[in-house]
Amino acid sequence: MLSLDQLCPGQRGRITALTGKDGLVQRLLEMGLFEGQEIEVLALAPLGDPLEVRLGDSRLSLRRGEAARIQVLLV
């Protein structure tokens, strides 16, 4: 299984888990990142951080450290 930060622009995956025990996981849930949802990496910033993702009709920017907490299965 991969984490979201390992995907390249254009790749899609289905969220399988959010890892960690701190408030970051709660924040990711509040942003709409739930298990079973499909997520697509749209672009990386020139230095690789942050990355832009599409979640449904929304676009989000996530730091690489945040994206590493999201486990995905390639679609």
Backbone as XML, in Angstrom:
<?xml version="1.0"?>
<chain id="A" units="angstrom">
  <residue number="1" name="MET">
    <atom name="N" x="0.848" y="-1.180" z="0.000"/>
    <atom name="CA" x="0.000" y="0.000" z="0.000"/>
    <atom name="C" x="0.894" y="1.243" z="0.000"/>
  </residue>
  <residue number="2" name="LEU">
    <atom name="N" x="0.452" y="2.277" z="-0.673"/>
    <atom name="CA" x="1.210" y="3.508" z="-0.827"/>
    <atom name="C" x="0.612" y="4.615" z="0.028"/>
  </residue>
  <residue number="3" name="SER">
    <atom name="N" x="1.415" y="5.628" z="0.296"/>
    <atom name="CA" x="0.876" y="6.842" z="0.895"/>
    <atom name="C" x="0.693" y="7.863" z="-0.223"/>
  </residue>
  <residue number="4" name="LEU">
    <atom name="N" x="-0.161" y="8.826" z="0.005"/>
    <atom name="CA" x="-0.519" y="9.800" z="-1.027"/>
    <atom name="C" x="0.697" y="10.572" z="-1.527"/>
  </residue>
  <residue number="5" name="ASP">
    <atom name="N" x="1.671" y="10.813" z="-0.683"/>
    <atom name="CA" x="2.848" y="11.581" z="-1.106"/>
    <atom name="C" x="3.732" y="10.827" z="-2.096"/>
  </residue>
  <residue number="6" name="GLN">
    <atom name="N" x="3.497" y="9.534" z="-2.288"/>
    <atom name="CA" x="4.281" y="8.731" z="-3.226"/>
    <atom name="C" x="3.684" y="8.711" z="-4.631"/>
  </residue>
  <residue number="7" name="LEU">
    <atom name="N" x="2.479" y="9.258" z="-4.799"/>
    <atom name="CA" x="1.844" y="9.284" z="-6.104"/>
    <atom name="C" x="2.382" y="10.429" z="-6.942"/>
  </residue>
  <residue number="8" name="CYS">
    <atom name="N" x="2.390" y="10.242" z="-8.235"/>
    <atom name="CA" x="2.827" y="11.262" z="-9.191"/>
    <atom name="C" x="1.595" y="11.998" z="-9.718"/>
  </residue>
  <residue number="9" name="PRO">
    <atom name="N" x="1.786" y="13.210" z="-10.241"/>
    <atom name="CA" x="0.649" y="13.928" z="-10.837"/>
    <atom name="C" x="-0.043" y="13.074" z="-11.905"/>
  </residue>
  <residue number="10" name="GLY">
    <atom name="N" x="-1.368" y="13.060" z="-11.830"/>
    <atom name="CA" x="-2.169" y="12.269" z="-12.760"/>
    <atom name="C" x="-2.594" y="10.932" z="-12.195"/>
  </residue>
  <residue number="11" name="GLN">
    <atom name="N" x="-1.940" y="10.456" z="-11.141"/>
    <atom name="CA" x="-2.321" y="9.163" z="-10.549"/>
    <atom name="C" x="-3.488" y="9.356" z="-9.591"/>
  </residue>
  <residue number="12" name="ARG">
    <atom name="N" x="-4.332" y="8.327" z="-9.533"/>
    <atom name="CA" x="-5.497" y="8.335" z="-8.650"/>
    <atom name="C" x="-5.431" y="7.154" z="-7.701"/>
  </residue>
  <residue number="13" name="GLY">
    <atom name="N" x="-6.025" y="7.338" z="-6.551"/>
    <atom name="CA" x="-6.078" y="6.258" z="-5.583"/>
    <atom name="C" x="-7.339" y="6.362" z="-4.742"/>
  </residue>
  <residue number="14" name="ARG">
    <atom name="N" x="-7.627" y="5.289" z="-4.033"/>
    <atom name="CA" x="-8.762" y="5.260" z="-3.111"/>
    <atom name="C" x="-8.193" y="5.267" z="-1.700"/>
  </residue>
  <residue number="15" name="ILE">
    <atom name="N" x="-8.692" y="6.165" z="-0.866"/>
    <atom name="CA" x="-8.192" y="6.291" z="0.498"/>
    <atom name="C" x="-8.569" y="5.037" z="1.283"/>
  </residue>
  <residue number="16" name="THR">
    <atom name="N" x="-7.561" y="4.405" z="1.899"/>
    <atom name="CA" x="-7.814" y="3.204" z="2.700"/>
    <atom name="C" x="-7.657" y="3.460" z="4.190"/>
  </residue>
  <residue number="17" name="ALA">
    <atom name="N" x="-6.845" y="4.451" z="4.570"/>
    <atom name="CA" x="-6.645" y="4.736" z="5.990"/>
    <atom name="C" x="-5.990" y="6.089" z="6.182"/>
  </residue>
  <residue number="18" name="LEU">
    <atom name="N" x="-6.272" y="6.702" z="7.322"/>
    <atom name="CA" x="-5.574" y="7.900" z="7.772"/>
    <atom name="C" x="-4.800" y="7.482" z="9.015"/>
  </residue>
  <residue number="19" name="THR">
    <atom name="N" x="-3.491" y="7.656" z="9.009"/>
    <atom name="CA" x="-2.675" y="7.186" z="10.112"/>
    <atom name="C" x="-2.266" y="8.334" z="11.024"/>
  </residue>
  <residue number="20" name="GLY">
    <atom name="N" x="-1.966" y="8.000" z="12.271"/>
    <atom name="CA" x="-1.544" y="8.984" z="13.251"/>
    <atom name="C" x="-2.550" y="9.102" z="14.371"/>
  </residue>
  <residue number="21" name="LYS">
    <atom name="N" x="-2.123" y="9.715" z="15.453"/>
    <atom name="CA" x="-2.997" y="9.825" z="16.618"/>
    <atom name="C" x="-3.223" y="11.263" z="17.044"/>
  </residue>
  <residue number="22" name="ASP">
    <atom name="N" x="-2.680" y="12.208" z="16.307"/>
    <atom name="CA" x="-2.777" y="13.595" z="16.733"/>
    <atom name="C" x="-3.930" y="14.326" z="16.057"/>
  </residue>
  <residue number="23" name="GLY">
    <atom name="N" x="-3.973" y="15.634" z="16.246"/>
    <atom name="CA" x="-5.037" y="16.453" z="15.692"/>
    <atom name="C" x="-5.018" y="16.550" z="14.184"/>
  </residue>
  <residue number="24" name="LEU">
    <atom name="N" x="-3.909" y="16.160" z="13.557"/>
    <atom name="CA" x="-3.827" y="16.224" z="12.097"/>
    <atom name="C" x="-4.849" y="15.304" z="11.448"/>
  </residue>
  <residue number="25" name="VAL">
    <atom name="N" x="-5.030" y="14.125" z="11.988"/>
    <atom name="CA" x="-6.018" y="13.193" z="11.424"/>
    <atom name="C" x="-7.413" y="13.803" z="11.528"/>
  </residue>
  <residue number="26" name="GLN">
    <atom name="N" x="-7.715" y="14.448" z="12.649"/>
    <atom name="CA" x="-9.013" y="15.103" z="12.814"/>
    <atom name="C" x="-9.170" y="16.214" z="11.776"/>
  </residue>
  <residue number="27" name="ARG">
    <atom name="N" x="-8.108" y="16.956" z="11.533"/>
    <atom name="CA" x="-8.142" y="18.031" z="10.539"/>
    <atom name="C" x="-8.371" y="17.477" z="9.138"/>
  </residue>
  <residue number="28" name="LEU">
    <atom name="N" x="-7.717" y="16.366" z="8.808"/>
    <atom name="CA" x="-7.919" y="15.745" z="7.497"/>
    <atom name="C" x="-9.365" y="15.287" z="7.331"/>
  </residue>
  <residue number="29" name="LEU">
    <atom name="N" x="-9.930" y="14.732" z="8.388"/>
    <atom name="CA" x="-11.336" y="14.318" z="8.336"/>
    <atom name="C" x="-12.251" y="15.523" z="8.132"/>
  </residue>
  <residue number="30" name="GLU">
    <atom name="N" x="-11.948" y="16.626" z="8.805"/>
    <atom name="CA" x="-12.762" y="17.826" z="8.655"/>
    <atom name="C" x="-12.661" y="18.406" z="7.248"/>
  </residue>
  <residue number="31" name="MET">
    <atom name="N" x="-11.547" y="18.159" z="6.571"/>
    <atom name="CA" x="-11.376" y="18.627" z="5.198"/>
    <atom name="C" x="-12.088" y="17.705" z="4.196"/>
  </residue>
  <residue number="32" name="GLY">
    <atom name="N" x="-12.668" y="16.600" z="4.664"/>
    <atom name="CA" x="-13.439" y="15.724" z="3.790"/>
    <atom name="C" x="-12.700" y="14.487" z="3.321"/>
  </residue>
  <residue number="33" name="LEU">
    <atom name="N" x="-11.549" y="14.199" z="3.890"/>
    <atom name="CA" x="-10.773" y="13.020" z="3.499"/>
    <atom name="C" x="-11.250" y="11.819" z="4.320"/>
  </residue>
  <residue number="34" name="PHE">
    <atom name="N" x="-12.063" y="10.973" z="3.707"/>
    <atom name="CA" x="-12.619" y="9.799" z="4.376"/>
    <atom name="C" x="-12.188" y="8.531" z="3.651"/>
  </residue>
  <residue number="35" name="GLU">
    <atom name="N" x="-12.152" y="7.440" z="4.373"/>
    <atom name="CA" x="-11.833" y="6.145" z="3.765"/>
    <atom name="C" x="-12.851" y="5.836" z="2.680"/>
  </residue>
  <residue number="36" name="GLY">
    <atom name="N" x="-12.365" y="5.290" z="1.565"/>
    <atom name="CA" x="-13.239" y="4.911" z="0.468"/>
    <atom name="C" x="-13.371" y="5.968" z="-0.615"/>
  </residue>
  <residue number="37" name="GLN">
    <atom name="N" x="-12.938" y="7.195" z="-0.345"/>
    <atom name="CA" x="-13.048" y="8.241" z="-1.355"/>
    <atom name="C" x="-11.893" y="8.161" z="-2.344"/>
  </residue>
  <residue number="38" name="GLU">
    <atom name="N" x="-12.179" y="8.551" z="-3.571"/>
    <atom name="CA" x="-11.142" y="8.579" z="-4.599"/>
    <atom name="C" x="-10.467" y="9.943" z="-4.585"/>
  </residue>
  <residue number="39" name="ILE">
    <atom name="N" x="-9.148" y="9.938" z="-4.717"/>
    <atom name="CA" x="-8.352" y="11.162" z="-4.671"/>
    <atom name="C" x="-7.346" y="11.125" z="-5.818"/>
  </residue>
  <residue number="40" name="GLU">
    <atom name="N" x="-7.106" y="12.276" z="-6.431"/>
    <atom name="CA" x="-6.181" y="12.355" z="-7.565"/>
    <atom name="C" x="-5.148" y="13.439" z="-7.299"/>
  </residue>
  <residue number="41" name="VAL">
    <atom name="N" x="-3.897" y="13.133" z="-7.562"/>
    <atom name="CA" x="-2.834" y="14.127" z="-7.453"/>
    <atom name="C" x="-2.826" y="14.924" z="-8.751"/>
  </residue>
  <residue number="42" name="LEU">
    <atom name="N" x="-3.015" y="16.239" z="-8.642"/>
    <atom name="CA" x="-3.068" y="17.099" z="-9.821"/>
    <atom name="C" x="-1.710" y="17.702" z="-10.152"/>
  </residue>
  <residue number="43" name="ALA">
    <atom name="N" x="-1.006" y="18.192" z="-9.142"/>
    <atom name="CA" x="0.260" y="18.869" z="-9.408"/>
    <atom name="C" x="1.115" y="18.919" z="-8.153"/>
  </residue>
  <residue number="44" name="LEU">
    <atom name="N" x="2.411" y="19.084" z="-8.377"/>
    <atom name="CA" x="3.363" y="19.301" z="-7.303"/>
    <atom name="C" x="3.928" y="20.701" z="-7.458"/>
  </residue>
  <residue number="45" name="ALA">
    <atom name="N" x="4.208" y="21.358" z="-6.355"/>
    <atom name="CA" x="4.882" y="22.655" z="-6.415"/>
    <atom name="C" x="6.291" y="22.441" z="-6.957"/>
  </residue>
  <residue number="46" name="PRO">
    <atom name="N" x="6.931" y="23.475" z="-7.468"/>
    <atom name="CA" x="8.264" y="23.317" z="-8.063"/>
    <atom name="C" x="9.287" y="22.620" z="-7.162"/>
  </residue>
  <residue number="47" name="LEU">
    <atom name="N" x="9.225" y="22.831" z="-5.869"/>
    <atom name="CA" x="10.158" y="22.171" z="-4.960"/>
    <atom name="C" x="9.577" y="20.901" z="-4.348"/>
  </residue>
  <residue number="48" name="GLY">
    <atom name="N" x="8.388" y="20.479" z="-4.822"/>
    <atom name="CA" x="7.798" y="19.226" z="-4.379"/>
    <atom name="C" x="6.879" y="19.327" z="-3.177"/>
  </residue>
  <residue number="49" name="ASP">
    <atom name="N" x="6.703" y="20.506" z="-2.634"/>
    <atom name="CA" x="5.852" y="20.664" z="-1.453"/>
    <atom name="C" x="5.211" y="22.046" z="-1.531"/>
  </residue>
  <residue number="50" name="PRO">
    <atom name="N" x="3.907" y="22.193" z="-1.498"/>
    <atom name="CA" x="2.869" y="21.193" z="-1.287"/>
    <atom name="C" x="2.445" y="20.519" z="-2.592"/>
  </residue>
  <residue number="51" name="LEU">
    <atom name="N" x="1.483" y="19.608" z="-2.455"/>
    <atom name="CA" x="0.904" y="18.986" z="-3.635"/>
    <atom name="C" x="-0.575" y="19.326" z="-3.696"/>
  </residue>
  <residue number="52" name="GLU">
    <atom name="N" x="-1.069" y="19.432" z="-4.917"/>
    <atom name="CA" x="-2.469" y="19.764" z="-5.134"/>
    <atom name="C" x="-3.216" y="18.488" z="-5.496"/>
  </residue>
  <residue number="53" name="VAL">
    <atom name="N" x="-4.340" y="18.255" z="-4.805"/>
    <atom name="CA" x="-5.125" y="17.045" z="-5.049"/>
    <atom name="C" x="-6.573" y="17.421" z="-5.339"/>
  </residue>
  <residue number="54" name="ARG">
    <atom name="N" x="-7.244" y="16.519" z="-6.051"/>
    <atom name="CA" x="-8.676" y="16.665" z="-6.302"/>
    <atom name="C" x="-9.406" y="15.614" z="-5.479"/>
  </residue>
  <residue number="55" name="LEU">
    <atom name="N" x="-10.406" y="16.082" z="-4.765"/>
    <atom name="CA" x="-11.236" y="15.212" z="-3.936"/>
    <atom name="C" x="-12.677" y="15.551" z="-4.264"/>
  </residue>
  <residue number="56" name="GLY">
    <atom name="N" x="-13.301" y="14.736" z="-5.091"/>
    <atom name="CA" x="-14.645" y="15.062" z="-5.558"/>
    <atom name="C" x="-14.577" y="16.284" z="-6.455"/>
  </residue>
  <residue number="57" name="ASP">
    <atom name="N" x="-15.343" y="17.326" z="-6.107"/>
    <atom name="CA" x="-15.334" y="18.571" z="-6.871"/>
    <atom name="C" x="-14.403" y="19.609" z="-6.255"/>
  </residue>
  <residue number="58" name="SER">
    <atom name="N" x="-13.686" y="19.247" z="-5.218"/>
    <atom name="CA" x="-12.813" y="20.183" z="-4.511"/>
    <atom name="C" x="-11.354" y="19.953" z="-4.844"/>
  </residue>
  <residue number="59" name="ARG">
    <atom name="N" x="-10.580" y="21.008" z="-4.722"/>
    <atom name="CA" x="-9.127" y="20.923" z="-4.861"/>
    <atom name="C" x="-8.525" y="21.345" z="-3.532"/>
  </residue>
  <residue number="60" name="LEU">
    <atom name="N" x="-7.552" y="20.576" z="-3.079"/>
    <atom name="CA" x="-6.891" y="20.847" z="-1.807"/>
    <atom name="C" x="-5.390" y="20.901" z="-2.021"/>
  </residue>
  <residue number="61" name="SER">
    <atom name="N" x="-4.718" y="21.700" z="-1.215"/>
    <atom name="CA" x="-3.261" y="21.690" z="-1.180"/>
    <atom name="C" x="-2.852" y="21.068" z="0.142"/>
  </residue>
  <residue number="62" name="LEU">
    <atom name="N" x="-2.014" y="20.060" z="0.067"/>
    <atom name="CA" x="-1.550" y="19.353" z="1.254"/>
    <atom name="C" x="-0.035" y="19.375" z="1.308"/>
  </residue>
  <residue number="63" name="ARG">
    <atom name="N" x="0.503" y="19.548" z="2.490"/>
    <atom name="CA" x="1.942" y="19.413" z="2.664"/>
    <atom name="C" x="2.310" y="17.950" z="2.500"/>
  </residue>
  <residue number="64" name="ARG">
    <atom name="N" x="3.537" y="17.707" z="2.124"/>
    <atom name="CA" x="3.992" y="16.333" z="1.919"/>
    <atom name="C" x="3.862" y="15.517" z="3.212"/>
  </residue>
  <residue number="65" name="GLY">
    <atom name="N" x="4.112" y="16.123" z="4.356"/>
    <atom name="CA" x="3.964" y="15.421" z="5.636"/>
    <atom name="C" x="2.528" y="15.021" z="5.926"/>
  </residue>
  <residue number="66" name="GLU">
    <atom name="N" x="1.581" y="15.863" z="5.530"/>
    <atom name="CA" x="0.170" y="15.527" z="5.691"/>
    <atom name="C" x="-0.219" y="14.407" z="4.735"/>
  </residue>
  <residue number="67" name="ALA">
    <atom name="N" x="0.252" y="14.497" z="3.496"/>
    <atom name="CA" x="-0.070" y="13.484" z="2.497"/>
    <atom name="C" x="0.514" y="12.123" z="2.865"/>
  </residue>
  <residue number="68" name="ALA">
    <atom name="N" x="1.609" y="12.113" z="3.606"/>
    <atom name="CA" x="2.221" y="10.847" z="4.023"/>
    <atom name="C" x="1.351" y="10.097" z="5.018"/>
  </residue>
  <residue number="69" name="ARG">
    <atom name="N" x="0.422" y="10.773" z="5.652"/>
    <atom name="CA" x="-0.490" y="10.134" z="6.615"/>
    <atom name="C" x="-1.688" y="9.478" z="5.946"/>
  </residue>
  <residue number="70" name="ILE">
    <atom name="N" x="-1.849" y="9.689" z="4.645"/>
    <atom name="CA" x="-3.012" y="9.165" z="3.918"/>
    <atom name="C" x="-2.588" y="7.948" z="3.113"/>
  </residue>
  <residue number="71" name="GLN">
    <atom name="N" x="-3.092" y="6.794" z="3.475"/>
    <atom name="CA" x="-2.783" y="5.544" z="2.768"/>
    <atom name="C" x="-3.792" y="5.363" z="1.632"/>
  </residue>
  <residue number="72" name="VAL">
    <atom name="N" x="-3.275" y="5.016" z="0.452"/>
    <atom name="CA" x="-4.148" y="4.860" z="-0.716"/>
    <atom name="C" x="-3.846" y="3.553" z="-1.442"/>
  </residue>
  <residue number="73" name="LEU">
    <atom name="N" x="-4.838" y="3.112" z="-2.190"/>
    <atom name="CA" x="-4.719" y="1.972" z="-3.072"/>
    <atom name="C" x="-4.938" y="2.518" z="-4.479"/>
  </residue>
  <residue number="74" name="LEU">
    <atom name="N" x="-4.002" y="2.255" z="-5.397"/>
    <atom name="CA" x="-4.115" y="2.788" z="-6.749"/>
    <atom name="C" x="-5.377" y="2.298" z="-7.429"/>
  </residue>
  <residue number="75" name="VAL">
    <atom name="N" x="-5.998" y="3.199" z="-8.201"/>
    <atom name="CA" x="-7.229" y="2.884" z="-8.925"/>
    <atom name="C" x="-6.896" y="2.721" z="-10.396"/>
  </residue>
</chain>
